[in-house]
Amino acid sequence: MIRNKKVLIVCGPTATGKTDLAIYLAKKFEGEIVSADSRQVYKGMDIGTGKDLPKNSKFKLSNLKEGKETVGYYKVGGLRIWGYDLVDPTRFLKKNFSVAQYQKIGERIIADILKRNKLPIIVGGSGLYINALIYGIETSQISPDLKLRKKLFDKSADYIFSLLRELDSKKALAMNNSDRKNKRRLIRAIEIARSKHKIESLKRKPNCQILTIGIKLEREKLKDRIQRRVQKRVKDGILNEIEKLLKSGVSWEDQSMQALGYRQWRGYFEGIESREDAIRRWINEECKYAKRQITWFKKQEFIRWFDGDSSLLRSQVEKEVKRWYKYKV
């Protein structure tokens, strides 16, 4: 990132209206959106991840490269949205998309936005992705253990969790139920626990001025929004999207299909669960995810919280951003 420049963050739990607010602010302050969502990085996974792109939106390539890949963006109403469609959804095992990869791409995007004298607006609910861009990642120096991944590929999550518990009981016991069932995260935790490399504290100080806006809702209002949003995504064609992904060669075992909004449909497609059960489970998992997000963001410092249900939300946040953005560093 470029020193003495400013970056705006809009964060909070799912379904609070972060993206709509960020787009409004981008138009007001000549900004560009950088998505910090671990699900929206996948190509072809649009409805379930809530990209909400207008029909016939076109993906444009930039002059930025990450390895052999060219980084692109969507242009919506003259506004650039970065961070979508960074990786093919069929990548698995050796080619899992990591937060470290996202960090490299995201930092280049932000530097490019700043170079063009625009305001980068990081928006999302994946706290780890946001922190990676601002503070770095403590474990990024530990390389994947491909032999270990191959060895544990067919093992159950319970078995992998038991291995982690033997290696690092503190880490294992600190995991929530979702992480304990996530084979990819369990294997990564084992890689870190087995590493002989001493992890240095890489939590850096931001080299740009940050303003973090948090959007919150009362529990019942948030639950209602989640329910309505899930129903809308079903209506918009999530089942057709999943069917298309499966026909293109994406597997239920791929990292991408472990994403919330997709894995809940496996039983339905395999004929062992009803459509209604899948929807109900999806809503429940979204609510649990929102709870975990709230817990994460509550631990973060310097977030200025606003009521996402207030009719004054836009004007209040705009006033706050204007005061911060006009101040010369």
DRENGU-668977 format. One record per residue (C-alpha): residue in three letters; x, y, z. Coordinates in pm, 1 decimal, padded with zeros to 6 digits. Layout:
N
site resn->ala	east->X	north->Y	up->Z
...
// end
This chain:
329
site resn->met	east->00000.0	north->00000.0	up->00000.0
site resn->ile	east->00104.5	north->00363.3	up->-00045.2
site resn->arg	east->00210.5	north->00553.2	up->00264.2
site resn->asn	east->-00003.9	north->00841.7	up->00392.7
site resn->lys	east->-00304.5	north->00742.8	up->00187.6
site resn->lys	east->-00652.7	north->00656.2	up->00310.5
site resn->val	east->-00854.1	north->00336.1	up->00297.2
site resn->leu	east->-01217.3	north->00303.7	up->00404.8
site resn->ile	east->-01355.4	north->-00022.1	up->00543.2
site resn->val	east->-01726.2	north->-00109.4	up->00563.0
site resn->cys	east->-01776.4	north->-00425.0	up->00769.2
site resn->gly	east->-02029.5	north->-00612.8	up->00978.2
site resn->pro	east->-02230.0	north->-00935.4	up->00977.3
site resn->thr	east->-02407.6	north->-01074.2	up->00674.2
site resn->ala	east->-02731.6	north->-00914.5	up->00547.5
site resn->thr	east->-02675.6	north->-00574.3	up->00707.8
site resn->gly	east->-02656.0	north->-00384.5	up->00377.3
site resn->lys	east->-02280.2	north->-00326.3	up->00367.2
site resn->thr	east->-02242.6	north->-00340.7	up->-00011.0
site resn->asp	east->-02529.6	north->-00099.9	up->-00081.8
site resn->leu	east->-02381.5	north->00148.4	up->00162.8
site resn->ala	east->-02030.7	north->00104.3	up->00019.5
site resn->ile	east->-02156.0	north->00166.9	up->-00334.3
site resn->tyr	east->-02332.5	north->00483.1	up->-00215.8
site resn->leu	east->-02010.8	north->00605.7	up->-00051.3
site resn->ala	east->-01803.0	north->00515.0	up->-00357.0
site resn->lys	east->-02020.7	north->00738.7	up->-00571.6
site resn->lys	east->-01999.4	north->01022.5	up->-00321.5
site resn->phe	east->-01622.9	north->01007.7	up->-00269.6
site resn->glu	east->-01493.7	north->00879.6	up->-00604.9
site resn->gly	east->-01413.1	north->00540.6	up->-00463.7
site resn->glu	east->-01379.8	north->00184.8	up->-00585.7
site resn->ile	east->-01507.6	north->-00128.4	up->-00409.9
site resn->val	east->-01277.2	north->-00409.2	up->-00297.6
site resn->ser	east->-01478.0	north->-00714.5	up->-00186.5
site resn->ala	east->-01346.9	north->-00889.1	up->00125.5
site resn->asp	east->-01563.3	north->-01199.3	up->00103.5
site resn->ser	east->-01416.8	north->-01549.1	up->00102.3
site resn->arg	east->-01705.9	north->-01677.1	up->-00111.5
site resn->gln	east->-01720.2	north->-01408.0	up->-00377.2
site resn->val	east->-01369.4	north->-01488.1	up->-00501.7
site resn->tyr	east->-01508.3	north->-01782.5	up->-00703.5
site resn->lys	east->-01606.6	north->-01753.1	up->-01069.0
site resn->gly	east->-01957.8	north->-01870.2	up->-01154.0
site resn->met	east->-02073.4	north->-01856.8	up->-00792.3
site resn->asp	east->-02283.0	north->-01541.7	up->-00805.9
site resn->ile	east->-02628.4	north->-01599.5	up->-00658.6
site resn->gly	east->-02530.6	north->-01798.5	up->-00350.6
site resn->thr	east->-02253.5	north->-01554.1	up->-00261.4
site resn->gly	east->-02468.3	north->-01244.1	up->-00312.1
site resn->lys	east->-02266.7	north->-01061.4	up->-00576.9
site resn->asp	east->-02596.9	north->-00905.5	up->-00690.0
site resn->leu	east->-02455.4	north->-00789.7	up->-01020.9
site resn->pro	east->-02693.8	north->-00637.0	up->-01275.2
site resn->lys	east->-02778.6	north->-00857.3	up->-01574.9
site resn->asn	east->-02523.4	north->-00852.0	up->-01854.7
site resn->ser	east->-02254.3	north->-00715.4	up->-01623.7
site resn->lys	east->-01917.5	north->-00754.5	up->-01791.6
site resn->phe	east->-01589.9	north->-00854.9	up->-01632.7
site resn->lys	east->-01303.0	north->-00633.2	up->-01748.0
site resn->leu	east->-00935.0	north->-00721.9	up->-01727.5
site resn->ser	east->-00692.5	north->-00475.1	up->-01573.3
site resn->asn	east->-00317.2	north->-00436.2	up->-01610.8
site resn->leu	east->-00262.4	north->-00609.9	up->-01276.1
site resn->lys	east->-00126.5	north->-00964.9	up->-01262.5
site resn->glu	east->-00097.5	north->-01227.6	up->-00989.1
site resn->gly	east->00137.2	north->-01494.9	up->-01118.5
site resn->lys	east->00001.3	north->-01593.9	up->-01457.9
site resn->glu	east->-00345.4	north->-01468.0	up->-01374.1
site resn->thr	east->-00470.9	north->-01124.6	up->-01480.5
site resn->val	east->-00680.4	north->-00951.5	up->-01216.7
site resn->gly	east->-01007.1	north->-00798.1	up->-01332.3
site resn->tyr	east->-01306.9	north->-00605.9	up->-01206.7
site resn->tyr	east->-01674.2	north->-00549.9	up->-01280.0
site resn->lys	east->-01784.6	north->-00205.6	up->-01389.7
site resn->val	east->-02131.6	north->-00126.8	up->-01261.9
site resn->gly	east->-02272.9	north->00215.6	up->-01343.2
site resn->gly	east->-01924.9	north->00356.0	up->-01391.3
site resn->leu	east->-01808.7	north->00208.7	up->-01059.5
site resn->arg	east->-01533.7	north->-00054.2	up->-01037.3
site resn->ile	east->-01591.7	north->-00354.4	up->-00811.2
site resn->trp	east->-01281.8	north->-00563.5	up->-00740.4
site resn->gly	east->-01237.4	north->-00894.2	up->-00558.1
site resn->tyr	east->-01497.5	north->-01097.6	up->-00747.9
site resn->asp	east->-01408.7	north->-01395.8	up->-00970.3
site resn->leu	east->-01046.2	north->-01427.9	up->-00863.5
site resn->val	east->-01024.9	north->-01806.0	up->-00885.0
site resn->asp	east->-01178.3	north->-02105.4	up->-01061.6
site resn->pro	east->-01415.7	north->-02300.6	up->-00831.5
site resn->thr	east->-01267.1	north->-02638.7	up->-00928.2
site resn->arg	east->-00935.4	north->-02574.8	up->-00755.2
site resn->phe	east->-00878.1	north->-02835.1	up->-00484.6
site resn->leu	east->-00598.3	north->-02970.2	up->-00264.0
site resn->lys	east->-00285.2	north->-02833.0	up->-00432.9
site resn->lys	east->-00461.2	north->-02524.5	up->-00563.6
site resn->asn	east->-00680.0	north->-02419.3	up->-00272.0
site resn->phe	east->-00729.0	north->-02045.7	up->-00269.2
site resn->ser	east->-00583.3	north->-01904.8	up->00051.2
site resn->val	east->-00616.5	north->-01583.2	up->00244.1
site resn->ala	east->-00246.0	north->-01522.3	up->00170.9
site resn->gln	east->-00321.9	north->-01524.4	up->-00202.5
site resn->tyr	east->-00611.9	north->-01289.1	up->-00145.8
site resn->gln	east->-00382.6	north->-01057.7	up->00050.3
site resn->lys	east->-00131.7	north->-01035.4	up->-00236.5
site resn->ile	east->-00402.0	north->-00960.5	up->-00491.9
site resn->gly	east->-00588.6	north->-00721.1	up->-00264.0
site resn->glu	east->-00279.6	north->-00516.7	up->-00180.4
site resn->arg	east->-00202.3	north->-00471.3	up->-00550.2
site resn->ile	east->-00559.4	north->-00365.9	up->-00619.5
site resn->ile	east->-00555.6	north->-00111.4	up->-00337.9
site resn->ala	east->-00219.0	north->00028.9	up->-00447.4
site resn->asp	east->-00355.3	north->00067.5	up->-00799.8
site resn->ile	east->-00667.3	north->00246.8	up->-00677.5
site resn->leu	east->-00459.4	north->00485.1	up->-00466.0
site resn->lys	east->-00223.5	north->00549.5	up->-00755.5
site resn->arg	east->-00521.6	north->00671.2	up->-00957.5
site resn->asn	east->-00623.6	north->00903.0	up->-00670.7
site resn->lys	east->-00939.1	north->00707.5	up->-00590.6
site resn->leu	east->-01062.9	north->00595.9	up->-00248.2
site resn->pro	east->-01034.3	north->00219.5	up->-00187.6
site resn->ile	east->-01342.0	north->00094.1	up->-00001.2
site resn->ile	east->-01295.0	north->-00254.6	up->00142.7
site resn->val	east->-01635.5	north->-00408.3	up->00204.7
site resn->gly	east->-01723.3	north->-00748.4	up->00346.8
site resn->gly	east->-01792.9	north->-00974.4	up->00637.2
site resn->ser	east->-01484.2	north->-01197.4	up->00620.0
site resn->gly	east->-01287.0	north->-01047.9	up->00906.0
site resn->leu	east->-00977.5	north->-01253.3	up->00830.3
site resn->tyr	east->-00967.0	north->-01118.1	up->00474.5
site resn->ile	east->-01000.0	north->-00760.0	up->00596.7
site resn->asn	east->-00728.2	north->-00803.3	up->00857.7
site resn->ala	east->-00500.1	north->-00967.9	up->00601.8
site resn->leu	east->-00507.9	north->-00653.6	up->00387.8
site resn->ile	east->-00453.0	north->-00416.2	up->00677.7
site resn->tyr	east->-00229.5	north->-00605.5	up->00922.5
site resn->gly	east->-00087.8	north->-00901.5	up->00730.3
site resn->ile	east->-00105.4	north->-01271.7	up->00818.8
site resn->glu	east->00101.8	north->-01428.0	up->01094.6
site resn->thr	east->00101.7	north->-01777.3	up->00940.4
site resn->ser	east->00153.8	north->-01686.0	up->00575.2
site resn->gln	east->00518.7	north->-01792.9	up->00595.9
site resn->ile	east->00418.8	north->-02155.7	up->00660.0
site resn->ser	east->00390.1	north->-02338.4	up->00326.6
site resn->pro	east->00119.7	north->-02600.4	up->00255.4
site resn->asp	east->00222.3	north->-02959.9	up->00326.6
site resn->leu	east->00105.3	north->-03133.6	up->00008.4
site resn->lys	east->00193.8	north->-03482.8	up->00135.1
site resn->leu	east->-00011.4	north->-03425.6	up->00447.5
site resn->arg	east->-00306.1	north->-03296.3	up->00244.2
site resn->lys	east->-00298.3	north->-03600.4	up->00018.3
site resn->lys	east->-00274.1	north->-03833.9	up->00317.5
site resn->leu	east->-00574.2	north->-03675.6	up->00492.5
site resn->phe	east->-00781.6	north->-03624.3	up->00177.5
site resn->asp	east->-01017.7	north->-03919.3	up->00243.1
site resn->lys	east->-01017.8	north->-03897.1	up->00622.5
site resn->ser	east->-01318.8	north->-03774.1	up->00818.3
site resn->ala	east->-01330.3	north->-03433.1	up->00984.3
site resn->asp	east->-01358.9	north->-03605.1	up->01324.4
site resn->tyr	east->-01041.0	north->-03801.9	up->01260.2
site resn->ile	east->-00850.9	north->-03492.5	up->01144.7
site resn->phe	east->-00977.1	north->-03299.4	up->01446.3
site resn->ser	east->-00844.9	north->-03574.1	up->01676.2
site resn->leu	east->-00500.5	north->-03536.4	up->01516.6
site resn->leu	east->-00507.6	north->-03162.4	up->01572.3
site resn->arg	east->-00615.5	north->-03209.0	up->01932.7
site resn->glu	east->-00307.6	north->-03425.4	up->01995.3
site resn->leu	east->-00077.4	north->-03167.7	up->01835.0
site resn->asp	east->-00233.4	north->-02847.0	up->01965.6
site resn->ser	east->-00513.3	north->-02900.0	up->02215.7
site resn->lys	east->-00545.6	north->-02526.9	up->02282.6
site resn->lys	east->-00611.7	north->-02451.6	up->01915.7
site resn->ala	east->-00847.9	north->-02748.2	up->01880.7
site resn->leu	east->-01059.2	north->-02656.5	up->02182.3
site resn->ala	east->-01080.3	north->-02293.5	up->02067.0
site resn->met	east->-01244.4	north->-02395.6	up->01738.1
site resn->asn	east->-01619.3	north->-02353.2	up->01691.6
site resn->asn	east->-01837.0	north->-02638.6	up->01564.2
site resn->ser	east->-01822.1	north->-02515.3	up->01205.5
site resn->asp	east->-01441.0	north->-02512.7	up->01202.1
site resn->arg	east->-01429.1	north->-02857.8	up->01360.5
site resn->lys	east->-01621.2	north->-02993.1	up->01062.1
site resn->asn	east->-01418.5	north->-02801.5	up->00804.5
site resn->lys	east->-01147.8	north->-03039.2	up->00678.7
site resn->arg	east->-00957.4	north->-02766.1	up->00495.4
site resn->arg	east->-00926.8	north->-02549.5	up->00807.0
site resn->leu	east->-00838.6	north->-02847.9	up->01024.0
site resn->ile	east->-00560.7	north->-02956.5	up->00789.7
site resn->arg	east->-00423.5	north->-02604.1	up->00776.1
site resn->ala	east->-00422.6	north->-02590.2	up->01156.8
site resn->ile	east->-00225.3	north->-02916.4	up->01163.1
site resn->glu	east->00026.2	north->-02775.3	up->00912.5
site resn->ile	east->00080.4	north->-02477.2	up->01140.5
site resn->ala	east->00101.5	north->-02693.9	up->01453.2
site resn->arg	east->00355.5	north->-02927.1	up->01289.9
site resn->ser	east->00571.8	north->-02650.8	up->01151.8
site resn->lys	east->00914.5	north->-02618.2	up->01307.7
site resn->his	east->00933.2	north->-02265.4	up->01174.9
site resn->lys	east->00892.6	north->-02010.0	up->01448.9
site resn->ile	east->00600.2	north->-01784.7	up->01367.8
site resn->glu	east->00699.0	north->-01426.4	up->01414.0
site resn->ser	east->00439.4	north->-01166.3	up->01494.0
site resn->leu	east->00371.1	north->-01011.2	up->01157.4
site resn->lys	east->00078.5	north->-00801.5	up->01265.5
site resn->arg	east->00202.5	north->-00480.9	up->01111.1
site resn->lys	east->00090.1	north->-00127.5	up->01161.7
site resn->pro	east->-00116.2	north->-00002.0	up->00867.2
site resn->asn	east->00088.2	north->00219.3	up->00635.5
site resn->cys	east->-00220.0	north->00413.4	up->00538.3
site resn->gln	east->-00491.3	north->00590.5	up->00736.8
site resn->ile	east->-00791.0	north->00368.0	up->00802.7
site resn->leu	east->-01151.8	north->00446.8	up->00885.6
site resn->thr	east->-01361.5	north->00140.6	up->00972.0
site resn->ile	east->-01739.5	north->00169.1	up->00955.9
site resn->gly	east->-01936.9	north->-00115.2	up->01113.7
site resn->ile	east->-02303.5	north->-00187.1	up->01036.5
site resn->lys	east->-02512.6	north->-00366.6	up->01296.5
site resn->leu	east->-02873.4	north->-00478.5	up->01340.8
site resn->glu	east->-03081.0	north->-00603.7	up->01630.0
site resn->arg	east->-03085.9	north->-00983.9	up->01644.1
site resn->glu	east->-03446.1	north->-01035.5	up->01531.2
site resn->lys	east->-03416.8	north->-00783.2	up->01248.1
site resn->leu	east->-03096.8	north->-00948.3	up->01131.2
site resn->lys	east->-03259.9	north->-01291.5	up->01138.4
site resn->asp	east->-03554.5	north->-01159.6	up->00937.1
site resn->arg	east->-03323.0	north->-01008.9	up->00674.8
site resn->ile	east->-03130.9	north->-01335.3	up->00648.1
site resn->gln	east->-03451.9	north->-01532.5	up->00594.8
site resn->arg	east->-03574.9	north->-01295.9	up->00325.5
site resn->arg	east->-03238.9	north->-01291.7	up->00151.5
site resn->val	east->-03211.2	north->-01670.8	up->00141.0
site resn->gln	east->-03561.6	north->-01696.3	up->-00004.6
site resn->lys	east->-03470.0	north->-01436.9	up->-00267.4
site resn->arg	east->-03159.0	north->-01630.7	up->-00367.2
site resn->val	east->-03366.3	north->-01944.4	up->-00407.3
site resn->lys	east->-03608.5	north->-01750.7	up->-00626.0
site resn->asp	east->-03319.1	north->-01600.1	up->-00825.1
site resn->gly	east->-03201.8	north->-01948.2	up->-00924.3
site resn->ile	east->-02944.4	north->-02084.8	up->-00678.5
site resn->leu	east->-03043.0	north->-02440.6	up->-00773.9
site resn->asn	east->-02976.6	north->-02374.8	up->-01142.4
site resn->glu	east->-02643.5	north->-02217.3	up->-01051.1
site resn->ile	east->-02536.2	north->-02522.5	up->-00848.8
site resn->glu	east->-02651.3	north->-02760.6	up->-01122.1
site resn->lys	east->-02444.6	north->-02566.9	up->-01375.6
site resn->leu	east->-02139.3	north->-02578.6	up->-01148.6
site resn->leu	east->-02169.2	north->-02955.3	up->-01101.6
site resn->lys	east->-02206.2	north->-03011.5	up->-01475.7
site resn->ser	east->-01893.1	north->-02801.3	up->-01537.8
site resn->gly	east->-01685.5	north->-03038.8	up->-01325.9
site resn->val	east->-01705.4	north->-02878.3	up->-00982.1
site resn->ser	east->-01722.1	north->-03141.1	up->-00705.0
site resn->trp	east->-01895.6	north->-03128.5	up->-00368.7
site resn->glu	east->-01548.7	north->-03194.2	up->-00223.4
site resn->asp	east->-01401.2	north->-02878.9	up->-00378.8
site resn->gln	east->-01315.4	north->-02593.5	up->-00144.4
site resn->ser	east->-01560.3	north->-02368.4	up->-00327.5
site resn->met	east->-01858.0	north->-02598.0	up->-00262.9
site resn->gln	east->-01789.4	north->-02595.1	up->00110.4
site resn->ala	east->-01907.0	north->-02234.6	up->00103.6
site resn->leu	east->-02218.0	north->-02132.5	up->00291.2
site resn->gly	east->-02516.5	north->-02135.0	up->00057.5
site resn->tyr	east->-02382.0	north->-02428.3	up->-00145.7
site resn->arg	east->-02288.4	north->-02714.8	up->00084.5
site resn->gln	east->-02638.3	north->-02704.9	up->00240.8
site resn->trp	east->-02781.0	north->-02827.8	up->-00091.7
site resn->arg	east->-02576.2	north->-03145.3	up->-00122.2
site resn->gly	east->-02840.5	north->-03364.5	up->00041.5
site resn->tyr	east->-03107.0	north->-03222.1	up->-00186.7
site resn->phe	east->-02906.9	north->-03295.3	up->-00502.2
site resn->glu	east->-02825.4	north->-03644.1	up->-00377.1
site resn->gly	east->-03195.2	north->-03712.1	up->-00316.5
site resn->ile	east->-03179.9	north->-03758.0	up->00058.9
site resn->glu	east->-03316.6	north->-03421.6	up->00171.0
site resn->ser	east->-03612.9	north->-03206.6	up->00075.4
site resn->arg	east->-03592.3	north->-02858.8	up->-00071.2
site resn->glu	east->-03758.0	north->-02714.8	up->00241.1
site resn->asp	east->-03506.5	north->-02887.2	up->00471.2
site resn->ala	east->-03216.0	north->-02751.0	up->00267.5
site resn->ile	east->-03354.8	north->-02397.6	up->00284.3
site resn->arg	east->-03419.0	north->-02425.4	up->00657.1
site resn->arg	east->-03064.9	north->-02548.8	up->00716.7
site resn->trp	east->-02922.0	north->-02273.1	up->00500.4
site resn->ile	east->-03104.7	north->-02006.6	up->00701.5
site resn->asn	east->-02989.6	north->-02160.9	up->01030.1
site resn->glu	east->-02627.8	north->-02173.0	up->00914.0
site resn->glu	east->-02643.2	north->-01812.1	up->00792.8
site resn->cys	east->-02768.4	north->-01706.7	up->01135.9
site resn->lys	east->-02487.1	north->-01897.0	up->01307.2
site resn->tyr	east->-02237.2	north->-01741.0	up->01070.2
site resn->ala	east->-02369.6	north->-01394.1	up->01148.9
site resn->lys	east->-02327.0	north->-01466.2	up->01519.3
site resn->arg	east->-01963.7	north->-01566.0	up->01464.2
site resn->gln	east->-01905.8	north->-01251.0	up->01259.1
site resn->ile	east->-02049.4	north->-01034.2	up->01536.1
site resn->thr	east->-01818.5	north->-01202.1	up->01788.3
site resn->trp	east->-01518.3	north->-01142.3	up->01560.4
site resn->phe	east->-01591.6	north->-00776.2	up->01492.6
site resn->lys	east->-01664.2	north->-00700.5	up->01858.4
site resn->lys	east->-01303.6	north->-00793.4	up->01934.8
site resn->gln	east->-01167.3	north->-00550.7	up->01675.9
site resn->glu	east->-01066.9	north->-00202.1	up->01778.9
site resn->phe	east->-01153.3	north->00131.8	up->01621.9
site resn->ile	east->-01477.2	north->00026.6	up->01450.5
site resn->arg	east->-01736.1	north->00306.1	up->01443.7
site resn->trp	east->-02072.5	north->00135.3	up->01459.4
site resn->phe	east->-02395.2	north->00250.8	up->01294.1
site resn->asp	east->-02751.1	north->00116.6	up->01302.5
site resn->gly	east->-02820.3	north->-00054.8	up->00970.4
site resn->asp	east->-03194.3	north->-00011.6	up->01016.9
site resn->ser	east->-03183.9	north->00364.1	up->01065.7
site resn->ser	east->-03329.8	north->00591.9	up->00797.7
site resn->leu	east->-03035.8	north->00822.5	up->00871.9
site resn->leu	east->-02769.7	north->00558.2	up->00807.4
site resn->arg	east->-02641.3	north->00698.5	up->00478.5
site resn->ser	east->-02634.2	north->01059.9	up->00589.8
site resn->gln	east->-02468.7	north->00975.6	up->00922.1
site resn->val	east->-02197.8	north->00761.9	up->00763.8
site resn->glu	east->-02143.8	north->01009.7	up->00480.8
site resn->lys	east->-02086.5	north->01286.6	up->00735.6
site resn->glu	east->-01836.6	north->01069.6	up->00925.2
site resn->val	east->-01647.1	north->00973.2	up->00610.6
site resn->lys	east->-01641.0	north->01330.9	up->00482.0
site resn->arg	east->-01488.2	north->01459.4	up->00806.0
site resn->trp	east->-01220.1	north->01186.6	up->00794.0
site resn->tyr	east->-01149.6	north->01196.0	up->00421.2
site resn->lys	east->-01111.3	north->01572.1	up->00390.0
site resn->tyr	east->-00860.4	north->01587.4	up->00672.2
site resn->lys	east->-00507.1	north->01606.6	up->00530.4
site resn->val	east->-00254.6	north->01361.8	up->00674.7
// end
